Amino acid sequence: MNNWIAKLSQYLTKFLELGILLLALSVIAEIIFGPNVAFFGSQVTKNLINLLNSLGEQGVAALIIVLAVIFAYRKLLK
């Protein structure tokens, strides 16, 4: 059972790492090539800004979510 949990944890870590890399790549591509990048959809930065604005309206729940994302990101850097 522990082996299964460890393997699942490794897969989820790799999946999260891939998601963060794709997000960073899409933001950089949009900055370089403009808002209509063919491979990543349209206006990734606009969607991120809207997400952050909606999190800001939620108050304490947003703070908890941001801390959870920071915690997960820091775990990936180790």
SERO-4910 file (N, C-alpha, C, O; in steps of 0.05 Angstrom, whole numbers):
BEGIN
 pado doro    nc1    nc2    nc3   cac1   cac2   cac3    cc1    cc2    cc3    oc1    oc2    oc3
  Met    A     16    -24      0      0      0      0     17     25      0     11     45    -14
  Asn    A     39     25     16     57     48     16     70     53    -10     75     76    -19
  Asn    A     77     31    -24     89     33    -50     70     47    -70     78     63    -86
  Trp    A     45     39    -69     25     51    -87     21     81    -81     19     96   -100
  Ile    A     21     88    -56     18    116    -48     42    132    -57     40    155    -67
  Ala    A     66    121    -54     91    135    -62     91    139    -92     99    160   -102
  Lys    A     82    118   -107     82    121   -136     62    141   -146     67    157   -164
  Leu    A     38    141   -133     18    161   -139     28    189   -133     23    208   -148
  Ser    A     41    192   -110     52    218   -103     73    228   -123     74    252   -130
  Gln    A     89    210   -133    109    217   -154     95    226   -179    104    246   -191
  Tyr    A     74    212   -188     60    220   -212     46    247   -208     47    263   -227
  Leu    A     34    252   -186     21    277   -181     42    300   -180     36    322   -189
  Thr    A     65    295   -168     86    315   -167     95    322   -195     98    346   -202
  Lys    A     99    302   -212    108    307   -240     86    322   -255     92    340   -271
  Phe    A     61    315   -251     39    328   -264     37    357   -256     33    375   -273
  Leu    A     40    363   -230     40    390   -220     63    406   -232     60    429   -239
  Glu    A     87    394   -233    110    407   -244    106    413   -273    113    435   -282
  Leu    A     95    395   -288     89    399   -316     69    422   -320     72    439   -338
  Gly    A     48    423   -303     29    445   -305     41    472   -300     35    491   -313
  Ile    A     59    474   -280     72    499   -274     90    508   -297     91    531   -304
  Leu    A    104    489   -309    121    495   -332    105    504   -356    113    523   -370
  Leu    A     83    491   -361     66    499   -384     54    526   -379     51    542   -398
  Leu    A     46    532   -355     35    559   -348     56    580   -353     51    601   -365
  Ala    A     80    575   -343    102    595   -347    109    598   -377    113    621   -386
  Leu    A    109    576   -391    115    578   -420     93    593   -435     99    609   -453
  Ser    A     68    589   -428     47    603   -441     47    633   -435     42    650   -453
  Val    A     54    640   -410     56    669   -404     79    682   -419     76    704   -429
  Ile    A    102    668   -420    125    679   -434    119    682   -464    126    702   -477
  Ala    A    106    661   -475     99    662   -504     80    685   -510     82    698   -530
  Glu    A     61    690   -492     42    712   -496     56    739   -494     49    757   -508
  Ile    A     75    741   -476     90    766   -473    106    772   -498    107    794   -508
  Ile    A    119    751   -509    136    754   -532    120    758   -558    126    776   -573
  Phe    A    100    741   -562     86    741   -588     59    755   -588     46    756   -609
  Gly    A     50    765   -566     24    778   -565      2    760   -554      7    737   -547
  Pro    A    -22    771   -552    -44    757   -538    -56    734   -554    -70    717   -542
  Asn    A    -51    731   -579    -63    710   -595    -42    689   -603    -37    685   -627
  Val    A    -31    676   -583    -11    654   -588    -27    630   -597    -46    621   -583
  Ala    A    -20    618   -619    -35    596   -631    -36    571   -614    -56    557   -613
  Phe    A    -15    565   -599    -13    539   -586    -26    539   -558    -33    517   -548
  Phe    A    -29    561   -545    -37    562   -517    -65    575   -513    -72    580   -490
  Gly    A    -80    579   -534   -105    592   -530   -102    622   -530    -81    632   -539
  Ser    A   -121    636   -520   -120    665   -521   -119    678   -494   -133    670   -476
  Gln    A   -102    697   -491   -100    714   -468    -97    700   -441   -115    701   -424
  Val    A    -76    686   -438    -70    671   -414    -66    690   -391    -76    686   -369
  Thr    A    -52    712   -396    -47    731   -374    -72    745   -365    -75    751   -341
  Lys    A    -91    750   -384   -117    762   -376   -132    743   -358   -144    751   -338
  Asn    A   -131    717   -364   -144    697   -347   -131    696   -319   -145    693   -299
  Leu    A   -105    697   -318    -91    697   -292    -98    722   -276   -101    720   -252
  Ile    A    -99    745   -289   -106    769   -275   -135    768   -264   -140    776   -241
  Asn    A   -153    757   -280   -181    753   -270   -182    734   -247   -197    738   -228
  Leu    A   -166    713   -248   -165    693   -226   -154    707   -200   -166    703   -179
  Leu    A   -133    722   -203   -122    736   -179   -142    757   -168   -144    760   -144
  Asn    A   -156    770   -186   -176    790   -177   -199    776   -162   -208    786   -141
  Ser    A   -208    754   -172   -229    739   -159   -220    728   -132   -236    727   -113
  Leu    A   -195    719   -131   -184    710   -105   -182    733    -85   -187    729    -61
  Gly    A   -175    756    -95   -174    780    -77   -200    787    -65   -201    798    -43
  Glu    A   -222    782    -80   -248    788    -69   -257    769    -48   -276    775    -32
  Gln    A   -245    746    -47   -254    725    -28   -241    727      0   -251    715     18
  Gly    A   -221    743      3   -209    748     29   -193    726     40   -172    718     28
  Val    A   -200    715     63   -184    695     77   -182    669     61   -161    656     61
  Ala    A   -203    661     47   -201    637     30   -180    640      9   -166    620      3
  Ala    A   -177    663     -2   -157    668    -23   -129    666    -10   -111    655    -23
  Leu    A   -125    676     14   -100    674     27    -92    645     32    -69    638     28
  Ile    A   -111    629     40   -105    600     44    -98    587     18    -79    571     17
  Ile    A   -112    593     -3   -106    581    -29    -78    589    -39    -63    573    -49
  Val    A    -72    615    -36    -45    624    -45    -23    611    -28     -3    603    -39
  Leu    A    -27    608     -3     -7    595     14     -4    565      6     18    555      6
  Ala    A    -26    552     -1    -25    524     -9     -9    522    -36      6    503    -39
  Val    A    -13    541    -54      1    540    -80     31    545    -75     48    532    -87
  Ile    A     37    564    -58     65    570    -51     78    546    -38    101    539    -45
  Phe    A     64    533    -20     75    509     -7     80    487    -28    101    474    -27
  Ala    A     62    482    -46     65    462    -67     89    469    -85    104    451    -93
  Tyr    A     91    494    -92    113    503   -110    140    499    -96    159    491   -109
  Arg    A    141    506    -71    167    503    -56    175    474    -54    198    467    -54
  Lys    A    155    456    -51    161    427    -49    173    418    -75    189    400    -75
  Leu    A    165    430    -98    175    421   -124    204    430   -128    219    417   -142
  Leu    A    212    452   -115    239    463   -119    260    447   -103    284    450   -108
  Lys    A    252    431    -84    271    416    -68    282    392    -83    299    378    -73
***
